């Protein structure tokens, strides 16, 4: 009777758990932390000779969401500045009180 060899233990991919955590953080509003952890996890896996899909996905998702957040932030600041600038012009022209200009009501202190 021959003994069958025991099945080999599955290869543990270093950094895989960290890659999954990085991906979760990248999707949540912690993109910078997700990016850093994704880079660390990818480096750990690369050093051991493995590929780490979740870590690479975390890096990509983090970068995309940070760029989108930056674009949205710039638009919000520009819109706020334009609105505040318009209010300043109206108030300096008309003075204190409540004024309706072009169908928009402005309240000046």
C-alpha positions as CSV (number, residue, x, y, z in Angstrom):
1,X,0.0,0.0,0.0
2,X,1.4,3.4,-1.0
3,X,0.7,6.5,0.9
4,X,-0.7,9.4,-0.9
5,X,1.1,12.6,-0.2
6,X,-0.7,15.2,1.8
7,X,-2.0,18.1,-0.2
8,X,0.3,21.0,-0.2
9,X,-0.6,23.9,1.9
10,X,-1.9,26.8,-0.2
11,X,0.7,29.5,-0.8
12,X,0.3,32.4,1.5
13,X,0.6,35.6,-0.5
14,X,2.4,38.2,1.6
15,X,0.5,41.5,1.7
16,X,-2.8,40.1,0.4
17,X,-4.7,40.9,3.5
18,X,-3.2,44.3,3.6
19,X,-4.2,44.7,0.0
20,X,-7.8,43.9,0.8
21,X,-7.7,46.4,3.7
22,X,-6.2,49.0,1.4
23,X,-8.9,48.5,-1.2
24,X,-11.6,48.9,1.4
25,X,-10.0,52.1,2.6
26,X,-9.6,53.4,-0.9
27,X,-13.3,53.0,-1.6
28,X,-14.2,54.7,1.7
29,X,-13.2,58.3,2.2
30,X,-9.6,57.3,3.2
31,X,-8.0,57.3,-0.2
32,X,-4.6,58.5,0.9
33,X,-4.3,55.7,3.5
34,X,-5.6,53.2,1.0
35,X,-3.0,54.3,-1.5
36,X,-0.2,54.1,1.0
37,X,-1.3,50.6,2.3
38,X,-1.8,49.5,-1.3
39,X,1.8,50.4,-2.2
40,X,3.1,48.7,0.9
41,X,1.1,45.5,0.2
42,X,2.1,45.5,-3.4
43,X,5.8,45.8,-2.4
44,X,5.5,43.0,0.0
45,X,3.9,40.7,-2.6
46,X,6.4,41.7,-5.3
47,X,9.3,41.0,-3.0
48,X,8.0,37.5,-2.3
49,X,7.3,36.9,-6.1
50,X,3.5,37.1,-6.0
51,X,1.0,39.3,-7.7
52,X,-1.5,41.1,-5.5
53,X,-4.6,42.2,-7.4
54,X,-6.4,43.9,-4.5
55,X,-3.3,46.0,-3.8
56,X,-3.0,47.1,-7.4
57,X,-6.8,47.8,-7.4
58,X,-6.4,49.9,-4.2
59,X,-3.7,51.9,-5.8
60,X,-5.7,52.6,-8.9
61,X,-9.0,53.3,-7.1
62,X,-7.3,55.6,-4.6
63,X,-5.6,57.7,-7.3
64,X,-8.8,58.0,-9.4
65,X,-11.0,59.0,-6.4
66,X,-8.4,61.5,-5.1
67,X,-8.2,63.1,-8.5
68,X,-12.0,63.3,-8.7
69,X,-12.1,64.7,-5.2
70,X,-9.6,67.3,-6.1
71,X,-11.5,68.3,-9.2
72,X,-14.8,68.5,-7.3
73,X,-13.1,70.6,-4.6
74,X,-11.7,73.0,-7.1
75,X,-15.1,73.4,-8.7
76,X,-16.8,74.0,-5.3
77,X,-14.2,76.6,-4.3
78,X,-14.5,78.4,-7.7
79,X,-18.3,78.3,-7.5
80,X,-18.2,79.6,-3.9
81,X,-15.8,82.4,-4.8
82,X,-17.9,83.4,-7.8
83,X,-21.1,83.5,-5.6
84,X,-19.3,85.4,-2.8
85,X,-17.8,87.8,-5.3
86,X,-21.2,88.5,-6.8
87,X,-22.7,89.1,-3.4
88,X,-19.8,91.5,-2.6
89,X,-20.5,93.5,-5.8
90,X,-24.2,93.7,-5.1
91,X,-23.7,94.8,-1.5
92,X,-21.1,97.4,-2.5
93,X,-23.4,98.8,-5.2
94,X,-26.7,98.8,-3.3
95,X,-25.7,99.0,0.3
96,X,-27.4,97.3,3.3
97,X,-30.8,95.7,3.0
98,X,-32.5,93.1,0.8
99,X,-32.2,93.6,-2.9
100,X,-33.6,91.7,-5.9
101,X,-31.4,91.8,-8.9
102,X,-32.2,89.8,-12.1
103,X,-34.7,87.6,-10.2
104,X,-32.2,86.8,-7.4
105,X,-32.7,88.1,-3.9
106,X,-29.6,89.3,-2.1
107,X,-29.4,90.2,1.6
108,X,-26.6,92.6,2.5
109,X,-25.6,93.2,6.1
